[in-house]
Amino acid sequence: MRRRFAALALSAACLAAGADARAQICGGNGVALQILGSGGPRINPERASASYLVWVDGRARVLVDAGGGAFLRFGQARARIEDLSLAALSHLHPDHSSDLPALLWLSNLERKQPLRVAGPSAGAAVPDVRSFLHRLFDDKTGAFQLLGGTLRGAGQGVPLDVIVVDAARPAASVVFEGDGLTVSALGVPHGDVPSLAFRIAAAGSTIVFGSDQTGTNPKFVDFARDADLMVLHLSIAAGAGSALHAAPDVVGRLARDAAARHLVLSHIAGFDLEPALADVKKSFTGRVTVGADLQCTPAR
């Protein structure tokens, strides 16, 4: 029996060590992107759902999305909730938002100052981000009433300062300015669920998150222009069509037209990746990285 328990303990330790070994710690100076979740909505043994961190001088300053698995990856990345300046939700599909309650649970024990949260306005299928958070966390009627502290009621959770971004507005909106950061948002087409792209400028570098989109908003290219890192979602196979996501050849054209210096592909589903990559590279001839969970990429 002792041998069995020892074997189980050793196996658990090896699993933990393996998870830690995959993490690339985004320390040091400068701006870096860390992917917490590089997958999509389908279950994947290697990829959590969409979530990203922007690091500035060794501190995780912006969280973009919080899909399933983000809570675990946030810990593996050695990020701290008290370092965040902003949590930005691109849209309210579960694979981009479902781990937010887990991240905020007991967050008030680590952080005292309010956390700004930015997200989209309402659409046909979803509420605006403020109503969404109230439905989750209201201390009388919410699904997670124990997280009422997030809305300055009774319960746990760091208080949230919520910014609703009009996803139908034709021009970009500044959603955060401070701590050496400027974060702007622009609505992008994603079916009947409003979605936001984000542009983050810090310490002379720029990272753009294209989010889930069809690639049909002509204003996105100017919004994303000259990004040091451009994160675009490669969510459908070569030759496939979608009313929600850009085809691989469209992804390549967006990166080319915006003159991205480095394209990072993420939100990858279970399809044959090589033909999709080939379609991307027909238009974009610059540097391309296929994203992976816990991958850390310097902006420059």
Secondary structure, 3 states (H helix, E strand, C coil): CHHHHHHHHHHHHHHHHHHHHHCCCCCCCCEEEEEEECECCCCCCCCCCCEEEEEECCEEEEEEEECCCHHHHHHHCCCCHHHCCEEECCCCCHHHHCCHHHHHCCHHHCCCCCEEEEEECCCCCCCCHHHHHHHHHCCCCCCCHHHHHHHCCCCCCCCEEEEEECCCCCCCEEEEEECCEEEEEEEECCCCCCEEEEEEEECCEEEEECCCCCCCCCHHHHHHCCCCEEEEECCCCCCCCCCCCCCHHHHHHHHHHCCCCEEEEECECCCCHHHHHHHHHHHCCCEEEECCCCCEEECC
